């Protein structure tokens, strides 16, 4: 708060007092009151008022400066009501009480949405686990079947299962701590699992795979990491070229990280789309031309990487291929073990 702003706010009161004082002064001059009395009256009239204004001004300035100072240093501005001190002057206490009440109402409102969100997430997770049972049963039935459409149905079931897993991870992406197991493992084990899960597509589309350049260990949750890599590989398969398609996996060790590269020689991403591939629901030109796309896969990868402390980046040249980089932070302990 600026002092001149405070003075401007008190101008009507000061002008009113000056007008009243001038009127009284005129009457007293007409009554031939001595000058010393007039001077004493001025001092008695305005001195207490001036002292009060000075005290009140600095009292309010200290309060408002504290509020704005705390607010500037807060990452979450809505917490302002919880960190400021209750002022001693009346107007400040009113503002403080309003902020406190607003804060309580905001927390109650947010909590109600959190409850609804948790209930919905619990339902999705329960549904996913329930739906996996008939899918597994259908897979077993197809394995023992001699039907001509066996391979087609198996492939469709695998895709359905992939979408279901995507829904499960999406529902858990807001809070990974409930399903997060940290341990050290080799990056190559994640890649092998992903390749095994997508082996039919690799075989059917004749996509060659190179994992010779993978080395190194990371400390994180293996299941979540595998899901992220799998989403990227699914995209590489979907947008692979028709002949001589390939996907190459390799790692490079940085000063404080281990970078996993997933590089394909597919159709690539056009320049105008590359900056938006991680946006929720964005499908781009490829998604419209090469089949229906939800625009959730890469968005979910970005969101999960952020939650897990990974970095993720993508480079692509249209018609030549795409390279996705996942950056894993590496602790000193992991380096020593390697």
C-alpha positions as CSV (number, residue, x, y, z in Angstrom):
1,X,0.0,0.0,0.0
2,X,1.3,3.5,-0.9
3,X,1.0,6.4,1.6
4,X,-0.4,8.7,-1.0
5,X,-3.2,6.2,-1.7
6,X,-4.1,6.2,2.0
7,X,-4.1,10.1,2.0
8,X,-6.4,10.1,-1.0
9,X,-8.8,7.7,0.8
10,X,-9.0,10.2,3.7
11,X,-9.4,13.3,1.6
12,X,-13.2,13.6,2.0
13,X,-12.8,13.4,5.8
14,X,-10.0,16.0,5.9
15,X,-11.9,18.4,3.6
16,X,-15.0,18.1,5.8
17,X,-13.0,18.9,8.9
18,X,-11.3,21.8,7.2
19,X,-14.7,23.2,6.1
20,X,-16.1,22.9,9.6
21,X,-12.9,24.4,11.2
22,X,-13.0,27.3,8.7
23,X,-16.7,28.0,9.6
24,X,-15.9,27.9,13.3
25,X,-12.9,30.1,12.8
26,X,-14.9,32.7,11.0
27,X,-17.5,32.8,13.9
28,X,-14.7,33.1,16.4
29,X,-13.0,35.9,14.5
30,X,-16.3,37.8,14.3
31,X,-16.5,37.3,18.1
32,X,-13.1,38.9,18.4
33,X,-11.5,35.8,20.0
34,X,-7.7,36.3,20.7
35,X,-5.2,34.8,18.2
36,X,-3.7,32.5,20.8
37,X,-7.0,30.8,21.3
38,X,-7.5,30.4,17.6
39,X,-4.0,28.8,17.3
40,X,-4.6,26.6,20.3
41,X,-7.9,25.4,18.8
42,X,-6.2,24.5,15.5
43,X,-3.6,22.5,17.4
44,X,-6.1,20.8,19.6
45,X,-8.4,20.1,16.6
46,X,-5.8,18.7,14.1
47,X,-3.0,17.3,16.2
48,X,-4.8,14.2,17.5
49,X,-6.3,13.7,14.0
50,X,-2.8,13.8,12.4
51,X,-1.3,11.4,15.0
52,X,-4.2,9.0,14.5
53,X,-3.8,9.1,10.7
54,X,-0.1,8.4,10.9
55,X,-0.6,5.5,13.3
56,X,-3.4,4.1,11.2
57,X,-1.5,4.6,7.9
58,X,1.5,2.6,9.1
59,X,-0.6,0.0,10.7
60,X,-2.5,-0.7,7.5
61,X,0.6,-0.3,5.3
62,X,2.4,-3.0,7.4
63,X,-0.6,-5.3,7.1
64,X,-1.2,-4.9,3.3
65,X,2.6,-5.0,2.5
66,X,2.8,-8.3,4.5
67,X,-0.1,-9.8,2.5
68,X,1.4,-8.8,-0.9
69,X,4.9,-9.9,0.2
70,X,3.6,-13.4,1.3
71,X,1.5,-13.6,-1.9
72,X,4.4,-13.0,-4.1
73,X,6.4,-15.8,-2.5
74,X,3.6,-18.3,-2.5
75,X,3.5,-20.9,-5.3
76,X,-0.1,-21.7,-4.4
77,X,-1.8,-18.3,-4.0
78,X,-5.0,-19.7,-2.6
79,X,-3.1,-20.6,0.7
80,X,-2.7,-16.9,1.5
81,X,-5.4,-17.1,4.2
82,X,-3.5,-19.8,6.1
83,X,-0.2,-17.9,6.4
84,X,-1.1,-14.3,7.1
85,X,-1.4,-13.0,10.7
86,X,-4.6,-11.7,12.1
87,X,-4.4,-7.8,12.2
88,X,-5.3,-5.7,15.2
89,X,-7.4,-3.0,13.4
90,X,-11.0,-3.5,12.7
91,X,-11.1,-3.4,8.9
92,X,-8.1,-5.7,8.7
93,X,-9.9,-8.2,10.9
94,X,-12.9,-8.1,8.6
95,X,-10.7,-8.8,5.6
96,X,-8.9,-11.6,7.5
97,X,-12.2,-13.2,8.5
98,X,-13.5,-13.1,4.9
99,X,-10.3,-14.7,3.6
100,X,-10.6,-17.4,6.2
101,X,-14.2,-18.2,5.4
102,X,-13.5,-18.2,1.6
103,X,-10.6,-20.5,2.3
104,X,-12.8,-23.0,4.2
105,X,-15.5,-22.9,1.5
106,X,-12.9,-23.5,-1.2
107,X,-11.4,-26.5,0.7
108,X,-14.9,-28.0,1.2
109,X,-15.7,-27.4,-2.5
110,X,-12.4,-29.0,-3.6
111,X,-12.8,-31.9,-1.2
112,X,-16.2,-32.7,-2.6
113,X,-14.7,-33.0,-6.1
114,X,-11.8,-35.1,-4.8
115,X,-14.3,-37.5,-3.3
116,X,-16.2,-37.8,-6.6
117,X,-12.9,-38.2,-8.5
118,X,-11.8,-40.9,-6.1
119,X,-15.1,-42.7,-6.3
120,X,-14.9,-42.6,-10.1
121,X,-11.3,-43.8,-10.1
122,X,-12.1,-46.7,-7.8
123,X,-15.0,-47.7,-10.1
124,X,-12.7,-47.6,-13.2
125,X,-10.1,-49.7,-11.5
126,X,-12.7,-52.2,-10.3
127,X,-14.2,-52.3,-13.8
128,X,-10.8,-52.9,-15.4
129,X,-10.1,-55.8,-13.2
130,X,-13.5,-57.3,-13.8
131,X,-13.3,-56.9,-17.6
132,X,-9.9,-58.6,-17.7
133,X,-11.5,-61.9,-16.6
134,X,-13.7,-62.5,-19.7
135,X,-10.9,-61.2,-21.9
136,X,-8.5,-63.8,-20.5
137,X,-11.1,-66.4,-20.8
138,X,-11.7,-65.5,-24.5
139,X,-8.0,-65.7,-25.1
140,X,-7.8,-69.2,-23.7
141,X,-10.8,-70.2,-25.8
142,X,-9.2,-68.9,-29.0
143,X,-5.9,-70.6,-28.2
144,X,-7.8,-73.9,-28.3
145,X,-9.8,-73.0,-31.3
146,X,-9.2,-73.9,-35.0
147,X,-11.3,-71.0,-36.3
148,X,-10.2,-69.2,-39.4
149,X,-10.6,-65.9,-37.7
150,X,-8.6,-66.9,-34.7
151,X,-5.7,-64.6,-35.3
152,X,-7.9,-61.6,-36.1
153,X,-9.9,-62.1,-32.9
154,X,-6.7,-62.6,-30.8
155,X,-5.3,-59.4,-32.2
156,X,-8.5,-57.5,-31.5
157,X,-8.7,-58.8,-28.0
158,X,-5.1,-57.7,-27.4
159,X,-6.0,-54.2,-28.6
160,X,-9.0,-54.1,-26.4
161,X,-6.8,-55.1,-23.4
162,X,-4.4,-52.4,-24.4
163,X,-7.1,-49.7,-24.3
164,X,-8.4,-51.1,-21.0
165,X,-4.9,-50.8,-19.5
166,X,-4.6,-47.3,-20.9
167,X,-7.9,-46.4,-19.0
168,X,-6.5,-48.0,-15.8
169,X,-3.3,-46.0,-15.9
170,X,-5.1,-42.8,-16.9
171,X,-7.3,-43.2,-13.8
172,X,-4.2,-43.7,-11.6
173,X,-2.1,-41.0,-13.2
174,X,-3.3,-38.3,-10.8
175,X,-1.8,-40.2,-7.9
176,X,0.9,-42.7,-8.8
177,X,2.0,-43.2,-5.1
178,X,-0.8,-45.7,-4.4
179,X,0.6,-48.1,-7.0
180,X,4.3,-47.3,-7.1
181,X,7.1,-49.7,-6.3
182,X,10.6,-48.3,-6.5
183,X,13.4,-50.7,-7.3
184,X,16.5,-51.0,-9.4
185,X,16.3,-52.8,-12.8
186,X,17.9,-53.0,-16.2
187,X,16.4,-50.9,-18.9
188,X,16.7,-53.7,-21.3
189,X,14.3,-55.9,-19.3
190,X,11.5,-53.2,-19.9
191,X,12.3,-53.2,-23.6
192,X,12.1,-57.0,-23.8
193,X,8.7,-57.1,-22.1
194,X,7.4,-54.4,-24.4
195,X,8.6,-56.3,-27.5
196,X,7.1,-59.5,-26.2
197,X,3.7,-57.8,-25.7
198,X,3.7,-56.5,-29.2
199,X,5.4,-59.4,-30.9
200,X,2.4,-60.3,-33.2
201,X,2.4,-56.8,-34.6
202,X,6.2,-56.9,-35.2
203,X,5.8,-60.2,-37.0
204,X,2.7,-59.3,-39.0
205,X,4.0,-55.9,-40.2
206,X,7.6,-57.3,-40.6
207,X,9.1,-54.6,-38.4
208,X,12.7,-55.3,-37.4
209,X,13.9,-54.5,-33.9
210,X,17.3,-53.5,-32.6
211,X,18.1,-53.5,-28.9
212,X,21.9,-53.9,-29.1
213,X,22.6,-50.4,-27.9
214,X,20.8,-50.7,-24.6
215,X,22.7,-50.6,-21.3
216,X,22.3,-49.3,-17.8
217,X,20.1,-49.6,-14.7
218,X,17.5,-47.2,-13.4
219,X,15.7,-46.9,-10.0
220,X,12.0,-46.3,-10.4
221,X,8.8,-48.3,-10.9
222,X,9.2,-50.9,-13.6
223,X,5.5,-51.4,-14.4
224,X,4.8,-47.7,-15.0
225,X,8.0,-47.3,-17.0
226,X,7.0,-50.3,-19.1
227,X,3.6,-48.8,-19.8
228,X,5.1,-45.5,-21.0
229,X,7.5,-47.3,-23.3
230,X,4.7,-49.5,-24.6
231,X,2.6,-46.5,-25.5
232,X,5.4,-45.1,-27.6
233,X,6.1,-48.4,-29.3
234,X,2.4,-48.8,-30.2
235,X,2.6,-45.4,-31.9
236,X,5.8,-46.4,-33.8
237,X,4.0,-49.6,-35.0
238,X,0.9,-47.8,-36.0
239,X,2.7,-45.2,-38.1
240,X,5.4,-47.5,-39.5
241,X,6.3,-47.6,-43.1
242,X,5.0,-50.5,-45.3
243,X,8.4,-51.9,-46.2
244,X,11.7,-52.2,-44.4
245,X,10.2,-50.9,-41.2
246,X,12.4,-50.8,-38.1
247,X,12.5,-49.7,-34.5
248,X,15.7,-49.1,-32.7
249,X,16.2,-48.9,-28.9
250,X,19.4,-47.6,-27.4
251,X,20.6,-45.6,-24.4
252,X,23.1,-42.9,-23.7
253,X,24.5,-42.0,-20.3
254,X,24.5,-38.3,-19.4
255,X,26.1,-36.6,-16.4
256,X,23.1,-37.1,-14.1
257,X,20.8,-39.1,-16.3
258,X,20.3,-42.1,-18.5
259,X,18.5,-41.4,-21.8
260,X,16.5,-44.1,-23.6
261,X,16.0,-43.5,-27.3
262,X,13.2,-45.1,-29.2
263,X,13.8,-44.5,-32.9
264,X,11.8,-45.6,-35.9
265,X,11.9,-45.0,-39.6
266,X,8.2,-44.5,-40.0
267,X,6.1,-41.8,-41.6
268,X,7.2,-39.2,-39.2
269,X,5.3,-36.2,-37.9
270,X,4.7,-33.0,-39.8
271,X,6.3,-29.8,-38.6
272,X,3.1,-28.0,-37.6
273,X,2.0,-31.0,-35.4
274,X,5.3,-31.8,-33.6
275,X,4.8,-29.1,-30.9
276,X,1.3,-30.4,-29.9
277,X,1.8,-34.2,-29.9
278,X,1.7,-34.3,-26.1
279,X,-1.5,-32.2,-25.8
280,X,-4.6,-34.1,-24.5
281,X,-6.8,-35.3,-27.4
282,X,-4.5,-34.0,-30.1
283,X,-4.5,-36.5,-33.1
284,X,-2.8,-34.4,-35.8
285,X,-2.7,-35.2,-39.5
286,X,-1.4,-38.7,-39.0
287,X,-4.2,-39.6,-36.7
288,X,-6.8,-38.5,-39.2
289,X,-5.2,-40.1,-42.2
290,X,-4.0,-43.4,-40.8
291,X,-6.9,-44.4,-38.7
292,X,-8.8,-43.3,-35.6
293,X,-6.7,-42.0,-32.7
294,X,-7.7,-40.9,-29.2
295,X,-4.8,-38.5,-28.7
296,X,-4.4,-39.9,-25.2
297,X,-1.3,-42.2,-25.5
298,X,1.4,-39.5,-25.7
299,X,-0.5,-37.1,-23.4
300,X,-0.5,-39.9,-20.8
301,X,3.2,-40.6,-21.3
302,X,4.0,-36.9,-20.7
303,X,1.8,-36.8,-17.6
304,X,3.2,-40.0,-16.1
305,X,6.8,-38.9,-16.9
306,X,6.2,-35.7,-15.0
307,X,4.7,-37.5,-12.1
308,X,7.6,-40.0,-12.0
309,X,10.3,-37.4,-12.4
310,X,11.3,-38.4,-16.0
311,X,11.9,-36.1,-18.9
312,X,10.4,-36.9,-22.3
313,X,11.1,-35.3,-25.7
314,X,10.3,-36.1,-29.3
315,X,12.0,-35.3,-32.6
316,X,10.6,-36.2,-36.0
317,X,11.1,-35.6,-39.7
318,X,8.1,-36.2,-41.9
319,X,8.7,-39.1,-44.2
320,X,11.9,-40.2,-42.4
321,X,10.9,-41.2,-38.9
322,X,10.5,-40.3,-35.2
323,X,12.8,-40.4,-32.2
324,X,11.4,-40.3,-28.6
325,X,13.8,-39.7,-25.8
326,X,12.9,-40.7,-22.2
327,X,15.3,-39.1,-19.7
328,X,15.7,-41.1,-16.4
329,X,17.5,-39.4,-13.5
330,X,20.3,-41.6,-12.2
331,X,21.5,-41.6,-8.6
332,X,25.1,-41.9,-7.6
333,X,24.3,-45.3,-6.0
334,X,23.1,-46.6,-9.4
335,X,26.3,-45.4,-11.1
336,X,28.5,-47.1,-8.5
337,X,26.6,-50.4,-9.0
338,X,27.0,-50.2,-12.8
